[in-house]
Amino acid sequence: MSRGAGEGNGPGGGHGPARRIETRVVHAGLAPDPTYGSVIPPIHQTSTYVQPAPGEFVEDYDYSRSANPTRAALERALGELEGGHASAFASGMAATHALLTAALDAGDHLILPADLYGGTYRLVHKVLSRFGLAYDLVDQRDLDALRAAIRPETRMIWVETPTNPLLNEIEIPAVVEVAGESGGGAAAAESAGGAPPGAPIVVVDNTFATPIVQRPLELGAAAVVHSTTKYLGGHSDVVGGAVIAADAELGERVRFVQNSVGAVPGPLDCFLVHRGLRTLALRVAQHTANGRAVSEFLAGARGVEDVRWPGFGGMVSFRHREAKAIAARTEIFSLAESLGGVESLVEVPGAMTHQSVAGSAAEVPADLVRLSCGVEAGADLIADLERAIGAS
């Protein structure tokens, strides 16, 4: 699968020769404090800023809903890592809402994955559809089905890869090509930020893969969305989100919504996500090692069916007739929603994170178990699952 291979700095990022992603995550968005030289920027815990004269202020800093230096440092870091123009939000859903409302109008049509995060479906189906946004659910692995779903009013194709929770992988370049065809030619879609005039833009939720594994803007996507709560923060101690746009104009539209709606993260939240970024490459490597080990064990475990692991990261899913009982019996895997933290989590999506898709075409199997494998010893995770499954 094509994931983006560029090693250079994105807008506003870095100096000197191109650096590898493992180096970039350590240094992204950091500059020594100009007053004392501290390696880590201070937390600017303030709501407002003194103006030397009415209407005059330093850079963008007149009020912290509009801008905050701690948030700006995180946004620079995210922009460098994904290669675009970043805006930070109070949650992944706030980021999703901001991008949808910045890029789409009433009467537009949106294509969603057939298997997707329940919160995204709920936002579109229960909220935005009331304001005239139409949508269809499409299995984006089927490019013919995707082509057939595109209408003249289709303005966006929303991609999750891997999908949540079934962990299906979508070929981003293929989706970009299909989108480009609808606007007068695939070649035009290869330009930075995506689609030719009249073609839908391609947006990728990159929460599961992270820029360590996959950089969609390098593959022709117009924007990337993250729940920074998950792998980017990495420690289950903060809620946040982000949008990174390839094109400066779309980035400014997102930032306008950010300021107008005001769903911004506080300075401490930004500091925590930025701190998490610095160990992202190390954590993804251990998540991946544990995801591989756990998926290999599950493939031979009694009563387990349909084991899925995308080949990277800690997300593993499987089916078992005793799904709820198994999830309730694990000890190292905590029964909780969310994912991507250093600790391992287990959930039953149909009863937890994906209740909002019940009864829809995106409904998930009731016997599905989703694991977020943390960074503990892989042998201990396997022993925990072996005991929980063996008791069923």
Phi, psi and omega per residue, in radians:
M1 nan 2.332 3.087
S2 -1.271 2.276 -3.070
R3 -2.198 -0.049 -3.064
G4 1.616 2.190 -3.010
A5 -2.155 0.082 -3.093
G6 -1.122 2.508 3.138
E7 -2.052 0.038 -3.114
G8 -1.356 3.073 3.128
N9 -1.507 2.514 3.072
G10 -1.436 -3.003 -3.137
P11 -0.971 2.284 3.100
G12 1.349 0.136 -2.974
G13 -1.887 2.323 2.763
G14 1.098 3.020 3.113
H15 -2.375 2.866 3.044
G16 1.344 -2.891 -3.064
P17 -1.185 2.850 3.120
A18 -1.016 2.405 -3.121
R19 -2.039 2.649 3.131
R20 -1.251 2.743 -3.028
I21 -1.057 -0.579 3.142
E22 -1.120 -0.537 3.065
T23 -1.388 -0.718 -3.071
R24 -1.104 -0.656 -3.114
V25 -1.156 -0.475 3.137
V26 -1.271 -0.632 -2.996
H27 -1.863 -0.142 -3.008
A28 -1.026 2.256 3.046
G29 1.321 0.042 -3.080
L30 -1.719 2.396 3.001
A31 -2.528 2.415 -3.134
P32 -0.982 2.458 3.101
D33 -1.035 2.169 -3.044
P34 -1.180 -0.347 -3.096
T35 -1.451 -0.853 -3.050
Y36 -2.071 -0.142 3.122
G37 1.413 0.242 -3.135
S38 -1.074 2.448 -3.092
V39 -1.132 -0.688 -3.120
I40 -1.734 2.254 3.136
P41 -1.061 2.560 3.132
P42 -1.221 2.803 3.041
I43 -1.504 2.025 -3.118
H44 -1.560 1.453 -3.083
Q45 -1.483 1.329 -3.097
T46 -2.485 2.649 3.098
S47 -1.725 -0.362 -3.071
T48 -2.631 3.060 -3.010
Y49 -2.435 2.444 3.104
V50 -1.204 2.346 3.123
Q51 -1.817 2.294 -3.135
P52 -1.158 -0.422 3.068
A53 -2.705 2.717 -3.097
P54 -0.953 2.172 3.119
G55 1.410 0.033 3.092
E56 -1.936 2.294 3.135
F57 -2.661 2.899 -3.073
V58 -1.352 2.154 3.134
E59 0.852 -2.142 -3.116
D60 -1.746 0.170 -2.872
Y61 -1.689 1.507 3.007
D62 -1.955 -0.513 -3.100
Y63 -2.761 2.447 -2.935
S64 -1.300 -0.235 2.964
R65 -1.150 -0.632 -3.110
S66 -1.389 -0.692 -3.118
A67 -2.876 2.582 3.090
N68 -2.578 2.375 -3.086
P69 -1.031 -0.610 3.121
T70 -1.194 -0.700 3.083
R71 -1.174 -0.686 3.137
A72 -1.075 -0.657 3.118
A73 -1.121 -0.741 3.094
L74 -1.118 -0.761 -3.125
E75 -1.108 -0.680 3.058
R76 -1.068 -0.745 -3.126
A77 -1.090 -0.826 -3.128
L78 -1.118 -0.679 3.095
G79 -1.108 -0.701 3.109
E80 -1.120 -0.744 -3.042
L81 -1.269 -0.657 -3.124
E82 -1.649 -0.261 3.114
G83 1.441 0.763 -3.121
G84 -2.780 -2.768 -3.061
H85 -1.899 1.972 -2.926
A86 -1.800 2.539 2.985
S87 -2.314 2.340 -3.111
A88 -1.730 2.602 -3.066
F89 -2.364 2.942 -3.072
A90 -1.290 -0.267 3.099
S91 -2.834 2.897 3.046
G92 -1.093 -0.632 3.123
M93 -1.212 -0.604 3.053
A94 -1.121 -0.677 3.086
A95 -1.127 -0.777 3.123
T96 -1.052 -0.818 3.133
H97 -1.054 -0.757 -3.110
A98 -1.099 -0.756 -3.126
L99 -1.179 -0.755 3.141
L100 -1.086 -0.742 -3.100
T101 -1.344 -0.446 3.089
A102 -1.309 -0.577 -3.003
A103 -1.751 -0.320 -3.010
L104 -2.120 2.684 3.098
D105 -2.122 2.883 3.024
A106 -0.984 2.363 -3.109
G107 1.632 -0.218 3.087
D108 -1.304 2.858 -3.132
H109 -2.119 2.405 -3.086
L110 -2.146 2.395 3.037
I111 -1.838 2.131 3.110
L112 -1.855 2.782 3.042
P113 -1.166 2.676 3.085
A114 -1.236 -0.342 -3.130
D115 -2.294 1.952 -3.012
L116 -2.650 2.932 3.106
Y117 -1.031 2.336 -3.073
G118 -1.071 -0.576 -3.137
G119 -1.168 -0.631 3.090
T120 -1.146 -0.783 3.107
Y121 -1.059 -0.784 -3.124
R122 -1.059 -0.761 -3.136
L123 -1.052 -0.809 -3.102
V124 -1.262 -0.819 -3.020
H125 -1.275 -0.726 -3.022
K126 -1.648 -0.409 -3.045
V127 -1.998 -1.124 -2.990
L128 -1.227 -0.488 3.105
S129 -1.119 -0.437 3.099
R130 -1.184 -0.326 -3.127
F131 -1.829 0.329 3.002
G132 1.635 0.227 3.073
L133 -1.558 2.165 3.110
A134 -1.724 2.680 -3.139
Y135 -2.628 2.797 2.981
D136 -2.363 2.589 3.025
L137 -1.694 2.214 -3.064
V138 -2.383 2.377 2.981
D139 -1.282 1.817 -2.997
Q140 -1.343 -0.045 2.958
R141 -1.252 -0.417 3.128
D142 -1.642 1.675 -3.037
L143 -1.174 -0.527 3.081
D144 -1.164 -0.703 3.089
A145 -1.133 -0.651 3.099
L146 -1.123 -0.794 3.103
R147 -1.018 -0.761 -3.088
A148 -1.153 -0.447 -3.088
A149 -1.446 -0.302 -3.092
I150 -1.293 2.233 3.107
R151 -1.938 2.959 3.045
P152 -1.005 -0.532 -3.114
E153 -1.627 0.113 3.098
T154 -1.234 2.144 -3.083
R155 -2.039 -0.184 -3.103
M156 -2.698 2.459 2.937
I157 -2.014 2.025 -3.096
W158 -1.654 2.136 -3.056
V159 -2.007 2.369 2.841
E160 -2.008 2.268 3.045
T161 -2.652 1.979 -0.034
P162 -1.254 2.746 -3.107
T163 -1.317 2.805 -3.129
N164 -2.053 1.959 0.312
P165 -1.973 0.066 -2.992
L166 -1.445 -0.135 3.030
L167 1.072 0.609 2.996
N168 -1.323 2.485 3.139
E169 -1.784 2.379 -3.126
I170 -1.978 2.375 3.100
E171 -1.417 1.791 -3.077
I172 -1.026 -0.838 -3.138
P173 -1.035 -0.612 3.126
A174 -1.166 -0.701 3.110
V175 -1.155 -0.722 3.093
V176 -1.056 -0.708 3.127
E177 -1.123 -0.774 3.109
V178 -1.069 -0.753 3.109
A179 -1.054 -0.732 -3.129
G180 -1.135 -0.607 3.114
E181 -1.021 -0.626 -3.085
S182 -1.302 -0.214 3.141
G183 -1.907 0.237 3.056
G184 1.894 0.298 3.041
G185 2.447 2.326 -3.113
A186 -1.165 -0.530 -3.077
A187 -1.062 -0.640 -3.120
A188 -1.161 -0.401 -3.104
A189 -1.337 -0.137 -3.111
E190 -1.420 -0.127 3.115
S191 -1.184 2.741 -3.115
A192 -1.002 2.309 3.106
G193 1.417 0.095 2.737
G194 1.974 -1.899 -2.713
A195 -1.632 2.610 3.004
P196 -1.221 2.914 -3.138
P197 -0.961 2.326 3.125
G198 1.545 -0.222 -3.133
A199 -1.586 2.607 3.062
P200 -1.195 2.551 3.026
I201 -1.442 2.690 3.111
V202 -1.855 2.199 3.137
V203 -2.066 2.404 -3.088
V204 -2.138 2.186 2.941
D205 -1.391 1.899 -3.028
N206 -1.788 0.362 -3.061
T207 -1.049 -0.798 -3.065
F208 -1.267 -0.695 -3.028
A209 -1.438 -0.676 -3.045
T210 1.168 2.788 3.121
P211 -1.167 -0.189 3.038
I212 -1.118 -0.682 -3.054
V213 -1.692 -0.665 -2.895
Q214 -2.619 2.265 3.117
R215 -2.163 1.597 -2.981
P216 -1.083 -0.515 -3.131
L217 -1.113 -0.518 3.091
E218 -1.251 -0.249 -3.116
L219 -1.803 0.107 3.073
G220 1.838 -0.029 3.083
A221 -1.172 2.633 -3.139
A222 -1.496 -0.448 -3.100
A223 -2.780 2.730 3.087
V224 -2.182 2.490 3.062
V225 -2.104 2.500 3.050
H226 -2.311 2.494 2.715
S227 -1.558 1.811 -3.119
T228 -1.248 -0.164 3.009
T229 -0.976 -0.568 -2.930
K230 -1.525 -2.071 -3.014
Y231 -1.115 -0.612 -3.072
L232 -1.136 -0.834 3.028
G233 -1.221 -0.933 2.908
G234 1.426 -0.029 -3.041
H235 -2.269 0.226 3.067
S236 0.967 0.608 -3.122
D237 -2.213 0.233 -3.106
V238 -2.710 2.606 3.019
V239 -2.026 2.286 -3.128
G240 -2.915 3.006 3.121
G241 -2.656 2.977 -3.141
A242 -2.738 2.615 2.950
V243 -2.116 2.308 3.034
I244 -2.144 2.037 -3.101
A245 -1.775 2.431 3.090
A246 -1.219 -0.618 -3.034
D247 -1.749 2.342 -3.101
A248 -1.074 -0.631 -3.112
E249 -1.147 -0.775 3.075
L250 -1.140 -0.668 3.088
G251 -1.029 -0.682 3.123
E252 -1.215 -0.633 3.090
R253 -1.141 -0.687 3.079
V254 -1.127 -0.746 -3.133
R255 -1.147 -0.586 3.070
F256 -1.083 -0.763 3.088
V257 -1.139 -0.706 3.110
Q258 -0.939 -0.842 -3.127
N259 -1.270 -0.660 -3.068
S260 -1.250 -0.722 -3.125
V261 -1.490 -0.638 3.016
G262 1.486 0.325 3.136
A263 -1.480 1.130 -3.046
V264 -1.781 2.634 3.070
P265 -1.353 2.627 3.049
G266 -1.297 2.871 -3.105
P267 -1.013 -0.718 -3.139
L268 -1.143 -0.699 3.085
D269 -1.037 -0.775 3.123
C270 -1.098 -0.734 3.115
F271 -1.041 -0.746 -3.102
L272 -1.167 -0.729 3.098
V273 -1.127 -0.760 -3.132
H274 -1.095 -0.693 3.074
R275 -1.088 -0.729 3.135
G276 -1.078 -0.629 -3.126
L277 -0.988 -0.571 -3.005
R278 -1.200 -0.335 3.082
T279 -1.944 0.219 -3.031
L280 -1.034 -0.809 -3.101
A281 -1.091 -0.720 3.118
L282 -1.113 -0.769 -3.109
R283 -1.180 -0.750 -3.140
V284 -1.051 -0.648 3.112
A285 -1.083 -0.761 -3.137
Q286 -1.290 -0.670 3.035
H287 -0.989 -0.733 -3.112
T288 -1.157 -0.765 3.113
A289 -1.041 -0.736 -3.136
N290 -1.270 -0.640 3.080
G291 -1.077 -0.712 3.120
R292 -1.123 -0.838 -3.093
A293 -1.104 -0.763 -3.112
V294 -1.172 -0.735 -3.134
S295 -1.142 -0.651 3.096
E296 -1.137 -0.697 3.075
F297 -1.112 -0.816 -3.083
L298 -1.098 -0.533 -3.116
A299 -1.037 -0.428 3.134
G300 -1.988 0.147 -3.082
A301 -1.402 2.543 -3.085
R302 -1.100 2.264 3.061
G303 1.398 -0.075 -3.106
V304 -1.521 2.376 3.114
E305 -2.296 2.769 2.962
D306 0.912 0.967 3.104
V307 -1.293 2.306 -3.131
R308 -2.282 2.308 3.028
W309 -2.597 2.214 -3.003
P310 -1.317 -0.037 -3.124
G311 1.709 0.057 3.083
F312 -2.731 2.773 3.055
G313 1.256 -3.086 -3.037
G314 -1.806 0.117 -3.091
M315 -1.479 2.126 3.125
V316 -2.335 2.433 3.035
S317 -2.271 2.685 3.069
F318 -2.722 2.917 3.113
R319 -2.050 2.505 3.119
H320 -2.745 2.430 -3.088
R321 -1.102 -0.348 3.107
E322 -1.864 0.705 -3.022
A323 -0.956 -0.882 -3.088
K324 -1.139 -0.671 -3.134
A325 -1.164 -0.726 3.127
I326 -1.097 -0.805 -3.139
A327 -1.067 -0.559 -3.133
A328 -1.390 -0.294 -3.057
R329 -1.689 -0.277 -3.117
T330 -1.170 2.677 -3.131
E331 -2.004 -0.831 3.091
I332 -1.300 -0.735 3.008
F333 -1.301 1.909 3.130
S334 -1.351 2.402 3.111
L335 -1.366 1.781 -3.061
A336 -2.850 2.682 3.011
E337 -1.325 3.004 -3.099
S338 1.503 -3.039 -3.024
L339 -3.032 2.997 2.981
G340 1.429 0.070 3.091
G341 -1.503 3.003 3.140
V342 -1.191 -0.390 3.095
E343 -1.640 2.622 -3.110
S344 -1.440 2.456 -3.141
L345 -2.231 2.668 3.056
V346 -2.310 2.523 3.071
E347 -2.655 2.841 3.012
V348 -1.938 1.729 -2.990
P349 -0.946 -0.711 -3.090
G350 -1.052 -0.475 -3.138
A351 -1.792 -0.069 -3.021
M352 -2.263 -1.701 -2.992
T353 -1.182 -0.361 -3.036
H354 -2.033 0.449 3.051
Q355 -1.049 -0.540 -3.056
S356 -1.203 -0.284 3.118
V357 -1.712 0.051 3.127
A358 -1.021 2.329 3.136
G359 1.459 -0.061 3.123
S360 -1.794 3.083 3.090
A361 -1.171 -0.271 3.140
A362 -1.676 0.153 -3.119
E363 -1.005 2.425 -3.114
V364 -1.746 2.709 -3.136
P365 -1.064 2.458 -3.121
A366 -1.167 -0.391 -3.088
D367 -1.700 0.268 -3.127
L368 -1.460 2.339 3.041
V369 -2.004 2.313 3.072
R370 -2.005 2.241 3.118
L371 -1.915 2.452 2.894
S372 -1.983 1.775 -3.097
C373 -1.368 2.149 -3.113
G374 -1.455 -2.579 -3.062
V375 -1.952 0.272 3.090
E376 -1.189 3.132 3.068
A377 -1.139 2.213 -3.114
G378 -1.010 -0.653 3.140
A379 -1.078 -0.616 3.117
D380 -1.224 -0.642 3.095
L381 -1.127 -0.733 3.130
I382 -1.123 -0.757 3.130
A383 -1.080 -0.668 3.124
D384 -1.109 -0.802 3.124
L385 -1.190 -0.680 -3.138
E386 -1.051 -0.725 3.106
R387 -1.175 -0.766 -3.106
A388 -1.162 -0.688 -3.142
I389 -1.314 -0.663 -3.124
G390 -1.126 -0.446 -3.135
A391 -1.427 -0.106 -3.075
S392 -1.491 nan nan
